[in-house]
Amino acid sequence: MNLRRLCLLPARVWTALFIAAPLAIVCAYSLLTRGDYGGVEQPWTLENFTRLADPLYLAILWRSLVIATLSTALCALLGFPLALFIARAGRHKNLLLQLLLLPFWTSFLVRTYAWLFILRDTGLINTILHTHLQLLYNDGAVLLGLVYNFLPFFVLPMYATLEKLDPALLEAAADLGAKPFATLWRVIIPISAPGIAAGSVLVFIPCLGAYLTPDLLGGGKTVMLGNLVQNQFTTARDWPFGSAASLLLMLASALLLAALMRSRAAKELM
């Protein structure tokens, strides 16, 4: 065994034990039948996958895709100017980055619960405005929670790209008569495309599989794929169907990554 294989051995063992083996178990469960008291049993069947074609589950898939896409778009709209501001903040960069990462010092669950106290009927917003707006338990509250929790995942790769932007390019664009918007559209955005792509993937995939935020802020009214998988493994105790739904979630994520990699490869060949 050469040195290269020896160095890769721990990573391969880790991958086999904690990625390949659990995935194989999930694949096997998805082809089995739910037991009378939970668990799995034979015979082998494809019924769990055909159930996913039911309009109810297709609606859940569509809702998950829409909310994940909207969350990613909002993170891009908010995160791009924020990352650009931090990248051009000079000696205040480190302070701004620390403030951006400050929410990660607390639990994801605690941060999500905080929005319950802000948005509820007797929460901070309704108390200040002296209103009784229904801000909780709807798609808007779920969207807000996802954007809040995953915005830093877009800003960080975006900042890493924009920090390397050569100021001479901006000066050259200004010397050639480009307006600020033209400079942004023709210079900054094309150069920062890798950061936009990386940030979008880091936001879209967790949002697509989110279950805690929809469960708390959606109040059970906004059911996404992550909630479907969780409910099948806990409340319904239908492990085979839950495994099939989780494989659908992984397939959607894999197709997104494949499309992104193919797009980047095509651009590099141009």
KATA-V771096 format. One record per residue. RES is the residue in one small letter. PHI is phi as a letter, one per 20 degrees, with the letter a starting at -180 (NA if undefined). OMEGA is omega in radians with two decimals (NA if undefined). BURIAL is 1 if it has 9 or more other C-alpha atoms within 8 Angstrom, else 0. Layout:
((RES;PHI;OMEGA;BURIAL) (RES;PHI;OMEGA;BURIAL))
//
This chain:
((m;NA;-3.10;0) (n;f;-3.05;0) (l;f;-3.11;0) (r;f;3.13;0) (r;f;3.12;0) (l;f;3.13;1) (c;f;-3.13;0) (l;e;-3.07;0) (l;g;3.13;0) (p;g;3.13;0) (a;f;3.13;0) (r;f;3.10;0) (v;f;3.11;0) (w;f;3.14;1) (t;f;-3.13;1) (a;f;-3.06;1) (l;f;-2.96;1) (f;d;3.08;0) (i;c;-3.07;1) (a;f;-3.10;1) (a;f;3.08;1) (p;g;3.12;1) (l;f;3.10;0) (a;f;3.11;0) (i;f;3.12;0) (v;f;3.11;1) (c;f;3.13;1) (a;f;3.13;0) (y;f;-3.09;1) (s;f;-3.12;1) (l;d;3.12;1) (l;d;-3.08;1) (t;d;3.11;1) (r;f;3.09;1) (g;f;-3.12;0) (d;f;-3.12;0) (y;c;-3.09;0) (g;n;-3.11;1) (g;m;-3.10;1) (v;c;3.07;1) (e;b;3.05;0) (q;f;0.33;0) (p;e;3.03;0) (w;f;-3.07;0) (t;b;3.05;0) (l;d;-3.07;0) (e;f;-3.13;0) (n;f;3.12;1) (f;f;3.12;1) (t;f;3.09;0) (r;f;-3.13;0) (l;f;3.11;1) (a;e;3.09;0) (d;f;-3.13;0) (p;g;3.13;0) (l;f;-3.11;0) (y;f;3.05;1) (l;f;3.09;1) (a;f;3.09;0) (i;f;3.10;1) (l;f;-3.14;1) (w;f;3.12;0) (r;f;3.13;1) (s;f;3.13;1) (l;f;-3.12;1) (v;f;-3.11;0) (i;f;3.12;1) (a;f;3.12;1) (t;f;3.12;1) (l;f;3.11;1) (s;f;3.13;1) (t;f;3.14;1) (a;f;3.12;0) (l;f;3.08;1) (c;f;3.10;1) (a;f;-3.12;1) (l;f;3.13;0) (l;e;-3.02;1) (g;f;-3.12;1) (f;f;3.11;1) (p;f;3.11;0) (l;f;3.11;1) (a;f;3.11;1) (l;f;3.11;1) (f;f;-3.14;0) (i;f;-3.11;1) (a;f;-3.11;1) (r;d;-3.07;0) (a;e;3.10;0) (g;m;-3.07;0) (r;f;3.12;0) (h;e;-3.09;0) (k;g;-3.06;1) (n;f;3.12;0) (l;f;-3.13;0) (l;f;3.09;1) (l;f;3.09;1) (q;f;3.09;0) (l;f;3.11;0) (l;f;-3.10;0) (l;e;-3.08;1) (l;g;3.13;0) (p;g;-3.14;0) (f;f;3.09;0) (w;f;3.08;0) (t;d;-3.08;0) (s;f;3.04;0) (f;g;-3.14;0) (l;f;-3.14;0) (v;f;3.14;0) (r;f;3.12;1) (t;f;3.09;1) (y;f;3.14;1) (a;g;3.12;0) (w;f;3.06;1) (l;f;-3.13;1) (f;f;3.13;1) (i;e;-2.98;1) (l;e;-3.05;1) (r;f;-3.04;1) (d;g;3.13;1) (t;d;-3.09;1) (g;e;-3.03;1) (l;f;-3.07;1) (i;f;-3.14;0) (n;f;3.11;1) (t;f;-3.14;1) (i;f;-3.09;0) (l;e;-3.10;0) (h;l;3.14;0) (t;c;3.09;0) (h;c;-3.13;0) (l;f;3.10;0) (q;e;-3.06;0) (l;e;-3.10;1) (l;d;3.01;1) (y;l;3.05;1) (n;b;-3.11;1) (d;f;3.13;1) (g;f;3.12;0) (a;f;3.10;1) (v;f;3.13;1) (l;f;3.12;1) (l;f;-3.13;0) (g;f;3.14;1) (l;f;3.14;1) (v;f;-3.14;1) (y;f;-3.05;0) (n;f;-3.02;1) (f;d;3.11;1) (l;g;3.12;1) (p;g;3.13;1) (f;f;3.05;1) (f;e;-3.04;1) (v;f;-3.04;1) (l;f;3.08;1) (p;f;3.10;1) (m;f;3.11;1) (y;f;3.14;1) (a;f;3.11;1) (t;f;-3.07;1) (l;f;-3.14;1) (e;f;-3.12;0) (k;e;-3.13;0) (l;f;-3.11;1) (d;f;3.13;0) (p;g;3.14;0) (a;f;3.11;0) (l;f;3.12;1) (l;f;3.11;1) (e;f;3.12;0) (a;f;3.12;0) (a;f;3.11;1) (a;f;3.12;1) (d;f;3.13;0) (l;e;3.05;0) (g;n;-3.13;0) (a;f;3.05;1) (k;f;-3.14;0) (p;g;-3.14;0) (f;f;3.11;0) (a;f;3.09;1) (t;f;3.12;1) (l;f;-3.02;1) (w;f;-3.01;1) (r;e;-3.09;0) (v;d;-2.99;1) (i;f;-3.08;1) (i;f;3.10;1) (p;g;3.14;0) (i;f;-3.09;0) (s;e;-3.12;1) (a;g;3.10;0) (p;f;3.10;0) (g;f;3.11;1) (i;f;-3.14;1) (a;f;-3.13;1) (a;f;3.12;1) (g;f;-3.14;1) (s;f;3.11;1) (v;f;-3.12;1) (l;f;3.11;1) (v;e;-3.02;1) (f;f;-3.05;1) (i;f;3.07;1) (p;f;3.11;0) (c;f;-3.14;1) (l;f;-3.13;1) (g;e;-3.10;1) (a;f;3.05;1) (y;c;-3.11;1) (l;f;-3.13;0) (t;f;3.07;1) (p;f;-3.11;1) (d;f;-3.09;1) (l;e;-3.06;1) (l;e;3.09;1) (g;e;3.10;1) (g;m;-3.12;1) (g;n;3.14;1) (k;e;3.12;0) (t;d;-3.10;1) (v;e;3.09;1) (m;d;-3.08;1) (l;g;3.11;1) (g;f;3.08;1) (n;f;3.12;1) (l;f;3.14;1) (v;f;-3.13;1) (q;f;-3.11;1) (n;f;-3.14;1) (q;f;-3.12;1) (f;e;-3.09;1) (t;d;-3.04;0) (t;f;-3.07;0) (a;f;-3.10;0) (r;l;3.08;1) (d;d;-3.07;1) (w;f;3.13;1) (p;f;-3.14;1) (f;f;3.06;1) (g;f;3.09;1) (s;f;3.11;1) (a;f;3.12;1) (a;f;3.12;1) (s;f;3.07;1) (l;f;3.05;1) (l;f;3.11;0) (l;f;3.12;1) (m;f;3.12;0) (l;f;3.12;0) (a;f;3.12;0) (s;f;-3.13;1) (a;f;3.11;0) (l;f;3.10;0) (l;f;-3.14;0) (l;f;3.13;1) (a;f;3.12;0) (a;f;3.12;0) (l;f;-3.14;1) (m;f;3.11;0) (r;f;3.12;0) (s;f;3.13;0) (r;f;3.13;0) (a;f;3.12;0) (a;f;3.14;0) (k;f;-3.14;0) (e;f;3.14;0) (l;f;-3.11;0) (m;f;NA;0))
//
